[in-house]
Amino acid sequence: MVRRLMAFNPSAETRMDIKESLAHPYMKQFVTGDEQTCPAILTVPIDDDIKYTVSDYRDKLYSAVVANRKDKDSRLKYYFSGRGR
């Protein structure tokens, strides 16, 4: 399961999607049937046309998360609107 979830290419046939992973026998004990679904594709709120070091990328991502963590509505709008592109 872990190897299939870690496949680099998300569109590869070998990579599990969320539905497949929740149907896996290992997850059976954790699945209630009331799991929430993601309203859209999650985007990273950092310009991907600029090459950052790992440290800079981590710091920018952390700053964005901290800035948006207090207000749930703003946070969801920020991450699911594509603003970070």
N, C-alpha and C positions, 0 to 999 in steps of 0.2 A: 504494500500500500504506500509506504513512504517513498520508495523509488519511483512509483508512478506519479505521486503528487509532486515530486521534485524534478520531473522532466522539464528541461529548460524551455522548450517551445510550447506555449499554452495551446496552440492549435494542433499539436501533434496528437495522433490517435492514441499514443501510449499514455498521455497525461490524463489523469482522472479529473473530472469536473466535480462540482460540489454534490450533485445528485448521486454520482457513482460512489463518491467517498462516504456519503451518509448511508448508502446501501451496503457498504462493506461490513462483513461480520464483526470486525473489531469495533466498529462504531455503534453496533446494535444497542449496547448498554447505555449509550449516551443520547440516542435519538428518541425524542418524545413525540414527534409529529407536529409540534407547535413551533418549530424553528422559524425564525424570521428570514425573509429573503432580502437580498440587496436590491435597492430600487434602481440602480444603474451601474455602469462600470465605474469603479473607483479609479480616480486619477491621482497622480502624484503632483502636488502643488508646486512643482519646481520646473523651470524652463529646461527641457531636455535637449535644446540646441546648444547648450553650453556644457563643456566638459569640466566637471568638478572632481576634486580629489574625494576619496571615500569620506574623509573627515569633514570636508566642506558640505558634501551632500547630506551626511548624517546630521550635521548642525543645522542646515537649512530645513530639513524635514522635521527635526525636533522643534525648531522655532515655530514652524507652521502649526504643528500639533498643539503646542502650548498656547499659542495665540487663539486657537479655535476651541479649546477644550471646555471652556466655561459655558458657552452658549450652544446647546445641542442643535438648534435650528440652523444657526450660522455655520456650524461645523459640517453638518450634512450637506448644506447647499454648497459649501466650499469644495468639499471632496468629490461630490457627485455632479457638479456642474461643468467640469472640464476647465475651470479657471486656471489650473496649474499648467496648462499646455502651452 
